Amino acid sequence: MQENDSKKKYYLTEVDKIENSIYCHHDLMGEIYIETHAHKKGQFIYTEGGIVYIKTGTKTHFLPARHYMWIPPRVEHSIFPSTPEVIMRNLYFPVGKTDAPFYHNVGIYPVNELLWHLLCYTRKWDGDIYKTDEVRFPVVTAFKLLLAQMATSPLMLTLPRPKDPRLEKTLVYLKDNLDKNISLTEISSHLGMSERSLHRLFKSDVKMTFIHYYTLLRMFKALEYVLEKKHTIGEIAFMVGYSSLPTFSNTFLKILGKRPSEYLQGNRIYSK
């Protein structure tokens, strides 16, 4: 209970206490759920050791190891790690109206080597960093500038949450049967709807087709399995309904930006 209270205090009271400071915090998350909240500062959040689920509005974002998410000021979000071993590294920056568009939009990006080494350099820092700090402040200020300069197009690691109860029921059914190759025909029959009506419902509610939504769901689950390191790539492909390993690998690459084997190779973890 005390640990939960400590997390709550940090996220809800400490970050914005000093308006012009840059706040730094690295932490082993455990199984702590961070309730919906917002900051006056923009948040850089990087994860190691698994996936962090971040909800903003009607979307669930999947933040995998070796990637970071930028959350602009005043964007409400909640956070939940996939495993107790997840480490989150956070930097919170004041953001002005004249700052680059990058700082005003939610996005998930891969971490390149320069950002990664700078982040590791900060891993023992904690709390507010002021302009008067001649050692740390120039480092974190440069870090903020580099985010916008080095950012590529954000990765679409986001799954909209359906509003319609029928699609919520569909989502449960898909999650429970990911090892099968489920068709729109099967889903529409399960719901007692025509294929055309279900197709239109997906387009109007989650703004994408059934196939796209289903593919994202399968790839995000596959990513969880990859990072767990308990199964071979071939086993994972079968577990999310793919009988062809090349098709699975190519789809994974298209959605997540890397092949499954590359995620395993790039998942370096440094202790706090």
C-alpha positions in Angstrom: 0.0 0.0 0.0 2.8 2.4 0.9 4.5 1.7 -2.5 1.2 2.4 -4.3 0.9 5.7 -2.4 4.4 6.6 -3.3 3.8 6.1 -7.0 0.6 8.1 -6.7 2.4 11.0 -5.0 5.2 11.0 -7.7 2.9 11.0 -10.7 0.2 13.3 -9.3 2.1 15.9 -7.2 5.9 15.9 -7.7 6.3 16.3 -11.5 4.6 19.7 -11.8 5.6 21.1 -8.4 8.3 23.3 -10.0 7.0 24.9 -13.2 10.3 25.5 -15.0 12.3 22.4 -13.9 12.9 19.3 -15.9 11.9 16.3 -13.9 13.7 12.9 -14.1 12.6 9.6 -12.7 13.6 6.0 -13.4 11.7 3.2 -11.8 11.0 -0.6 -11.7 7.3 -0.6 -12.2 6.3 -3.9 -10.6 2.6 -4.4 -11.2 1.6 -0.9 -10.4 -1.4 0.6 -12.3 -1.0 4.3 -12.7 -4.5 5.8 -12.7 -5.7 8.4 -15.3 -3.9 11.7 -14.8 -2.3 14.5 -16.8 0.8 16.7 -16.4 1.5 20.4 -17.1 4.8 19.2 -18.6 5.3 17.0 -21.6 6.4 13.4 -20.8 9.1 11.3 -22.4 8.5 7.7 -21.4 10.9 4.8 -22.3 10.5 1.2 -21.3 12.8 -1.8 -20.9 11.9 -5.4 -20.1 8.4 -5.6 -21.7 5.4 -3.7 -22.9 3.7 -0.8 -21.2 0.1 -0.2 -22.0 -0.8 3.5 -22.1 -4.4 4.6 -22.6 -5.3 8.1 -23.9 -8.9 8.9 -24.5 -10.4 6.1 -26.6 -7.0 4.6 -27.6 -4.7 2.0 -26.1 -1.0 2.5 -27.0 1.5 -0.4 -26.9 4.9 0.8 -25.9 7.5 -2.0 -26.4 11.0 -2.2 -25.1 13.6 0.0 -26.8 10.9 2.5 -27.8 9.6 5.8 -26.3 6.3 7.6 -26.2 5.9 11.3 -26.1 2.8 12.5 -24.3 2.1 16.3 -24.7 1.2 18.5 -21.7 -2.4 18.1 -20.3 -3.1 14.8 -22.2 -4.9 12.5 -19.8 -3.4 9.0 -19.7 -3.2 5.9 -17.6 -0.3 3.4 -17.5 0.0 -0.3 -16.8 3.1 -2.5 -17.4 2.8 -6.0 -18.9 5.2 -7.6 -16.4 6.6 -6.8 -12.9 10.1 -6.6 -14.5 9.3 -3.5 -16.6 11.5 -0.5 -16.0 10.3 2.9 -17.1 12.6 5.9 -17.6 10.8 9.2 -17.6 11.8 12.8 -18.4 9.2 15.6 -18.0 9.8 18.9 -19.9 8.1 22.3 -19.9 6.6 22.8 -23.4 5.8 26.2 -24.9 3.3 27.2 -27.6 6.2 28.0 -30.0 7.9 24.6 -29.5 8.0 22.4 -32.6 4.8 20.4 -33.6 6.5 17.2 -32.3 6.0 18.3 -28.7 2.2 18.8 -29.2 1.3 15.4 -30.6 1.2 11.9 -29.0 3.6 9.5 -30.7 5.7 6.3 -30.3 9.2 6.2 -31.7 12.2 3.8 -31.7 15.2 5.0 -29.6 18.4 5.5 -31.6 21.8 4.9 -30.2 22.5 8.6 -29.3 19.2 9.0 -27.4 19.7 5.7 -25.7 23.2 6.6 -24.5 22.1 10.0 -23.2 19.2 8.3 -21.4 21.5 5.8 -19.8 23.7 8.7 -18.7 20.7 10.0 -16.7 19.7 6.7 -15.1 20.8 7.6 -11.6 19.3 11.1 -11.6 16.0 11.6 -9.8 13.8 14.6 -9.2 13.9 18.2 -10.4 16.7 19.5 -12.5 17.1 23.3 -12.6 18.7 25.8 -14.9 21.3 26.5 -12.3 22.5 22.9 -12.5 25.5 23.4 -14.8 26.1 19.6 -15.1 22.7 18.0 -15.6 20.6 20.8 -17.1 22.5 21.1 -20.4 22.3 17.4 -20.9 18.5 17.1 -20.5 17.9 20.3 -22.5 19.9 18.8 -25.4 17.9 15.6 -25.0 14.6 17.5 -25.5 15.9 19.3 -28.6 17.1 16.0 -30.1 13.7 14.4 -29.7 12.2 16.6 -32.3 15.2 16.7 -34.6 15.6 12.9 -34.7 12.0 11.8 -34.7 10.8 9.8 -37.7 7.2 9.2 -38.5 5.5 7.8 -35.3 4.8 4.1 -35.3 1.1 3.2 -35.3 1.3 1.0 -32.2 -2.2 2.1 -31.2 -5.5 0.1 -31.0 -8.7 2.1 -30.8 -11.1 1.0 -28.1 -14.6 0.3 -29.5 -17.6 2.1 -28.2 -20.3 -0.1 -29.6 -21.1 -3.1 -27.2 -21.1 -5.4 -30.2 -17.5 -4.6 -31.1 -16.5 -4.9 -27.5 -18.0 -8.5 -27.7 -16.1 -9.0 -30.9 -12.8 -7.9 -29.3 -13.3 -10.5 -26.5 -14.0 -13.2 -29.0 -10.9 -12.4 -31.1 -8.6 -12.3 -28.0 -9.9 -15.6 -26.9 -9.3 -17.2 -30.3 -6.1 -15.6 -31.5 -4.6 -19.0 -32.4 -7.3 -19.3 -35.1 -7.5 -17.5 -38.5 -10.9 -15.9 -37.9 -12.9 -14.5 -40.9 -15.3 -11.6 -41.0 -18.0 -14.2 -42.0 -17.3 -16.1 -38.7 -17.5 -13.0 -36.6 -20.6 -11.7 -38.2 -22.3 -15.1 -37.7 -21.2 -15.0 -34.0 -22.8 -11.6 -33.6 -25.9 -12.4 -35.7 -25.1 -9.5 -38.1 -24.5 -9.4 -41.8 -20.9 -9.0 -43.0 -21.8 -5.7 -44.7 -23.2 -4.3 -41.4 -20.2 -5.5 -39.4 -17.8 -4.0 -41.9 -19.6 -0.6 -41.7 -19.6 -0.8 -37.9 -15.8 -1.3 -37.7 -15.3 1.6 -40.1 -17.6 4.0 -38.2 -16.6 3.0 -34.7 -12.8 2.3 -34.7 -12.1 4.0 -38.1 -10.5 0.9 -39.7 -11.5 -2.3 -41.4 -12.0 -5.6 -39.5 -8.9 -7.0 -41.2 -6.6 -4.1 -40.1 -8.0 -4.2 -36.6 -7.6 -7.9 -36.3 -4.0 -7.8 -37.7 -3.0 -5.1 -35.2 -4.5 -7.2 -32.4 -2.5 -10.3 -33.5 0.8 -8.4 -33.9 0.6 -6.7 -30.6 -0.1 -10.0 -28.9 2.8 -11.5 -30.8 5.1 -8.7 -29.6 4.1 -9.6 -26.0 5.1 -13.2 -26.7 8.4 -12.2 -28.3 9.4 -10.0 -25.4 8.6 -12.8 -22.9 11.3 -15.0 -24.5 9.4 -18.2 -23.7 8.6 -19.3 -27.3 10.3 -19.6 -30.6 9.2 -17.3 -33.4 7.6 -20.2 -35.2 5.5 -21.1 -32.1 4.5 -17.4 -31.7 3.3 -17.3 -35.3 1.1 -20.3 -34.7 -0.1 -18.9 -31.4 -1.5 -15.8 -33.2 -3.1 -17.7 -36.0 -0.4 -17.7 -38.7 0.5 -21.0 -40.5 3.2 -19.3 -42.6 6.3 -18.1 -40.8 7.4 -15.7 -43.7 3.9 -14.2 -43.8 3.9 -13.7 -40.0 7.4 -12.2 -40.1 6.6 -9.8 -43.0 3.4 -8.7 -41.3 5.2 -8.1 -38.0 7.8 -6.0 -39.9 5.1 -3.9 -41.6 3.2 -3.2 -38.4 6.0 -2.9 -35.8 9.0 -1.7 -37.9 11.3 -4.6 -37.1 11.2 -8.4 -37.5 10.5 -10.5 -34.4 14.2 -11.5 -34.2 15.3 -7.9 -34.2 13.2 -7.1 -31.2 14.9 -9.9 -29.3 18.4 -8.6 -30.3 17.6 -5.0 -29.4 16.1 -5.5 -25.9 19.0 -4.4 -23.8 18.2 -3.8 -20.1 20.2 -1.7 -17.7 19.5 -1.8 -14.0 18.5 1.3 -12.2 
